[in-house]
Amino acid sequence: MTPPSRTVPGGSEPLAAGFLRRVRIVLRFLFPTPAEREYARLLRGRPEFDRAFYLASNPRLRRLFRLAPERHYVQFGEPAGLCPNPGFSPRAYLFHNPDVAAAGHPPLLHYLRQGRGEGRTVMLRTGGGPLPDLPAIAPADRPDPPAPVAVVLHLYYHDMWPEFAALLRAQRFAYDLYVTLTGSPEETAPTAAAIRTAFPRARVWAMPNRGRDILPFLHLAQSGVLAPYAAVCKLHGKKSPHRGDGDAWRQRLARGVLGDPDRTQARLEAFLADTASALWVADGQLVEGDAWWGINRLRAEALLNRAGLSTEGRVLRFAAGSIYWIKPTLIARLAALNLKAEDFEPEQALVDGTTAHAIERALGVLADAAGLGQLESRDLDRKPPAPGAGRIEIDEPRRVTGKNGQDDTG
C-alpha cells in the first residue's frame, strides 16, 4: 500500500511531488536541448540580454540559475514573462504580435532574427482603446452601522470564491465584506449571487478588466466607502500561472493575514493597538532592497511625484503580493495619488512593468515617507496588545447574515 504523501505547509502540493518537480527542473537546466543551448549562446554577451539587469530584477533566483542566467531565461524566464532588459517584454511582444505567438516562436529570438528589422512593438502600450466605465460607489453604499473593520476581495478568477469564502466564514470578528469581480454585470451575476447568498451584507460590484486588483481597490478607497474602518484586509484571487507555486503562494499570503481565527483575532488586535504601523502582511512577504524595483522604478517615480515624493535616497521595502491589512492613514495616502482608469494600461497579461506593479512598490515608499511601519505576522506575535487596546467586537450573527438571518441594510 502506498503511504499517504505529506503536504507542504501552507500549500497543497505533496512533499514528494514537490521534490520530484524540483529535480526535473534542475535536470532540465543541466541538460538543455540543442535548441535551448543555441539560443542561450546567442544571448551571451549581447546587450539585448542584460545579465546584470536580469539578475537584479530576479533576486530570488537560485544560485545554480544565477551561474547561467541566459539559460534560465531561455528555459524558464521567457515563458514566465520575465524581461531580459528594461526595454523588452516577452509578454508584450507576443500580445502585440499575435502571429509570433501563434507560430510558437520565442519572443526575444524572433525579435533578434526578424522583429527588430520589422519595427515590431516590444513593450507595454499604456494607452489606446476606450476607457472602461467604473461603477458608481459612494459612502452611502456601506452597511449601516459599519463593522469595526472591512475585508476587500477582488476576484478575476471567479472560481476562487469558495476558497476565500471558507477563510472568511472561519473568522470570529465583525467585518463588512466588499467584493469586486472582473467582468460585465451579466458575466459576474452568478458569482455575485453566490456571494450575497453566503454573506447577505456583502457589497458586490462588477469591474472592467483594468488595473488588476489595484484599480478596484483604489476606486473603493477614493469613493470614501472605506473611510470609517479601523483597518481593511485587502485580498485578491491571484493564481500567478507564471509561477509553479502560484496556488501555494496565494494560500500562504491569504492565510498569513486571515488564517486560524484565534491567531488572526489576536494579531489584528495587536495591529490595531500599534499606532506606529499601518500595514501587516504574511511572514516572508516584506521584501527589501533596490533589486526589487525591477523595471518598475520609473513608473513608480512618476506616481510618487504626485505626492511630492521620490524614490531617491530610500531603501525599497514593500509587501510583495498585494495581500495585506492596511490602516486608513495609508489608504488615504494611496487614494490621494488620484489614480484613474486612464492611468492603467489595457490588460496584456504581463508579469511585471505595469502600473499595478509600480503601485505595489510605491505603497512601501508612501509608508516609509509617512513614518508608518510595515509588519509581518510574526512581528505581531511578539507584541501582544495592552489590555483592552485594539479590542474588536465579536458579533457573529450581524457579520454573517444580518439580524434574524436577513440582510439588515435595507
N, C-alpha and C positions, 0 to 999 in steps of 0.2 A: 504494500500500500504506500502511495506517495505521501510523505509527511506534509502537513499544511505549510505553506510558504509564509514567512514573516513579511510584514508590510513596513515600508519606510515611514518613520514617524512623521505625521503631518501630511502624508501623501497617500496615494492609493496604489503605487507600484510595488509589487513584492520585491524583497531584497534580492532574491535570486535573479529575477528578471532584470532588475536594475544593474546588477553586476555584469550579467551577460551583455546587456546593451552597451555598457562602458567598454567591455572587452572588444566588442565588434567595432566600436568607434576607433579604439586605439589600433587595432589590426588594420582597419581601412586606412588610417593615417600613415602607418608604417609601410604599407604595401599599396601605393596608389596605382591606378590603372595607367597604361601608357599615355592615354589622352590627358589624364589629370596631371601626370608628370610633365608632359609637354607644355600644358597651359601654365603651370606654376613656373616652369623655366622661362617662359615668355615674359612673365610678370617681374621676374627677379631683376632688380636694378632699374626698372622703368619708373618714371615719375607718376604714371597712371596708377601704380600701386605704391602708395606712400607707406612704407613699412612703419615708420615712427608714428604716423597718424593712426594706422590700424591697431597697433599695439596699445597706444594711449587711449583709443576710443573703446577698447575692449579689455579693461584691466583685469577681468576675471578669467582670461584665457589661461588654461593650464600650462605649466612650464614646458611640457612636450610640444604643445602647439606653438608656443612663443619662439621655439627654435626654428620653425619653418612657417612663418605666418602666410607666405604666399600659398603654400599647400593647404593650410587651414582655410584660407579664403576660397580657394577653388572647390574644396570638398564640402565645407560646411558654412562658411561665411556668406558667400554669394547666394546660395539657396535660401539662407535665412534673411537676406536683405541687408547684410552689413555693408557699409560703404568702404571702398578701397582708398578713397581720398576725399577731401572735403567737397569736391566738385562733381562727384558721380554717385548716383544712387541706383543700384541694380533694380529695385522695385519700380522706381520712377521710369527707368529706361524701358522696362517691359510694359508698364502701364501706357506710356505714350507711344510705344512701338509694338502694337499687338501682333504684327507679322513676325517679329523676333520671338515673342512669347509662344506663338502658335507653332513655330518651327523648332522650339526647344533649344535655341542657341543660348549659351552662356552670355549674359548681357555684356560684361566688360570685354570678353573675347570678340564678340560681334562688333562692338564699338571700335576696338583697335584695328580690326581687319577691314571693316566696311563702314560702320556707322559714323565715324568721325568725318570721313570724306563726304558723307551724305548730309552732314549737318543735323544729325538726329538729336532730339531732346534727351538730356541726360539727368536732369534734376527736377525736383518738385516744382510744379507751377502753382503759385499761391493765389492766383485769381482765375477768373473765367467762369462762365456758366451763371445762371440765375442764382441770386441769393435765396436760401431757404427761408420759409416763414417759421418763426418760433412761436409756440403757444403763448397766449397772454396769461401771465401769472401775477397775482397781487397778494399783499399781506392778508386780505380777506379770505384767501384760499386755505389758510392754515386752520387746523382744528381749534375750536374754542371751548374750553381753555386749552392752551398748548401744554404739552408734556414738558418735563424739565429739559429733555434732550431730544434730538431728532436723528433719524437714520435716512440718508440719501443714497439710493441704489440706482445705478444706471445699467441697463441690460441691452447690449447689442445682440447677444445670443439669448433669445427668449427661453431656450431650453435650460438655462441656468437658474430660472426662478425656483424650482423645487429645492435646489441646494441652498440657496440663500434663505428661503422660507424656513427651512429646518433650523438654521442658525438663529434666525430672528425669534422663532417660537420658543427656543430654549431659554431666552433671556428673561430675567425677572423684573428688571427696572422698567419704568414707564417711558415710552418714547413715541414720537409721531413718525410715521413712515411716509417718505416721498419717493416715488419711483418714476424714472424716465425710461421710455422704451424706444429704441430706434425703429422707425418705420412710420407709415401713414396711420391715421386713426383706424382704418379698416384692417390693416396688417397687424396692428397691435391689440385689436379688440379682444381676441381670445385670452391672451396673457393678462391684459388689464382686468378682465372679468375674473380670472382665477385669483389675481392679487386682491381684488376687492372682496371676493368671497372669503378668503382666508383672513384678511385684515380690513374690515369694513371702514375703518377710519383712514385708510391709506389714501393719499392723493397720487394720482397716476396721470402722466401726460405722454403723448406720442411726440417724438423728436425726430428731426431730419438727421440723416447720416452725415453729420458735420461736426468736427471738433471732438470726436470720440466721447469719452466720459467727461472731458473737461468743460466743453461749451455748455452741456446741460447743467452741470454744477454751477458754473458761473451765472447762467441765466436764472437759476433759482436764487443764488446769492444776491444778484443785482435787483431782483424783484422785491426784496425785503421780507420774503416769507420765512427766512431762516433767522431773522434778527433776534427773536426773544429767547433762543435756546442757549443754554449754558455751554453746550458743545454739540457738534454734529459728527456723526460717523459717516464717512464717505466710502461707499463700496461700489465696485463695478465687476461685471462678469467677464473678466479677461480670460481668454483661452490661450493667448500667446502661441499660435500654431508654429511660429518660427523657433520656439524653444521645445526641446524634447521633454522638458519637465513642466510644461505650461500649466497643466491641471494641478500638479502638486504645488507649484509656486502660488497660484491663486488661492488654494486652500490654506497654505501657510500664511499668506498675507491676511486673509479674512479671519482665520481662527486666531491669529495673533492679536486682533483687536475686538473680536466678537466670538470668543470661544466658550470655554467652560463657564457656565453662568455665575458661579460663586466668585471665581477668579476675575471674570470680566467686571462684575459689580465692584469688587474691591479695587481693581485698577482704575476704573472710571471715577470712583470717589477720590482716589489719590490724585488722579489727573486734575479733577476739578478743584481740589484743595491747593494744588501747586500753581499759584498765581503767576509764577515766573515762566511757565511753559505754556505753549499754545498748540502743540502738535504731538500726537502719540501714534507710533507706527509699530508693526510687529518686529520682533527681535531679528537683527541682521539686515534690516531694510533701510537704516540710516547709513548712507554711503557718503564718503568724504574724499575730496581731492579733485584737482583740476582735470585729471584724466577723465572724469565722469561727464565733462561738458560734451565730449564727442564733437559732433557737427552742429551742436545746438547753441553755442555761446553767442554768436552774432544775433540770432533771433531773440534770445533771452535778453541780451543787452538792449535791444530796441524796445522790448516790452518794459523792462525796468526803467528805461529813460522816462516813461510816462509818469513814474512815481519819483523822478528826480534821483534815481539810484543808478549805480554802475556795478559791474562785476569786478572791476579793478580793485586790487588790494584785499579781496575777500577769498577765503578758502571755501570752495563749494561744499555744502553739506545739505543733503535733501533726502526726502522719503521716496525711495525707488518703488514704483508700482502703483502709486496714487491711491492706495487704500489706507485710511488713517482716521483718527479722531482729530478734529480741529475746533479751536475756540473762536468766538465771534470777533475778537480783536484781529486775528489773522485773516478770517473770512472777509472782514471789512477792507483790509489792505489789498486782498486779491480782487475784490469787487471794484475797488477804486481804480484799477487799471482800465476799467470801462471797455473791456473787450467785447466785440460783437461778432456776429456770424461772418462778416466780411474779413475779419482778422484771421479766420481759419481757412485753410486750403480745402478744396474738394477732396474727399477721401480717395486715397491712392494706394492703400494697403502698405504703407511704409512702416518700417520698424524703428526709424529714427529720423530726426531732422524736421519734424512737423512742429507747428505752433503748440500742440498739446505736449510734446516732449520738452519744448522750451519752457512752458509754464510749470511743468513738473519740477524743473530745476530752479526756476525763478522764485517759486514759493519758498524754497530754502533761503534764498537771498533776502526775501521780504521778512522772514522771521528773524534772520541774523541782524538786519538793519534796525529792526524794532527792539532788539534785545530780548526776543522771545525764544525760549528754549524748545528744542525738539527732543523727544524722549522715545525710547523703545520700551517694550513691555517690561523687561527685566529691571529697568530703572524705576518703574512704579512699584515693583515688588519690593524694592529696597526701602521705599519711603512711604509707609502707611500714613493715611491722613490723621490729623488730630481728631479727638472725639467730637463728632458732630460736623466736622468740616467736610464740605462737599457731599453731604449725605443726599442720596437720590431717593425720591419717593418710589415705593414699590406698589403698583396698583394694577395687578394683572387683568381684572375684568375690563377696566377702561382702556388699557393699552391694546388688547387684542380685539375685542368685539364691541366696545362701547357699552353703555348702560343697558342692562337687561338683554344683552346679546345682540343689540342692534346698533347701527351707526347713529351716534347721538349728535351729529354735526348739522343735521337739518338738510 
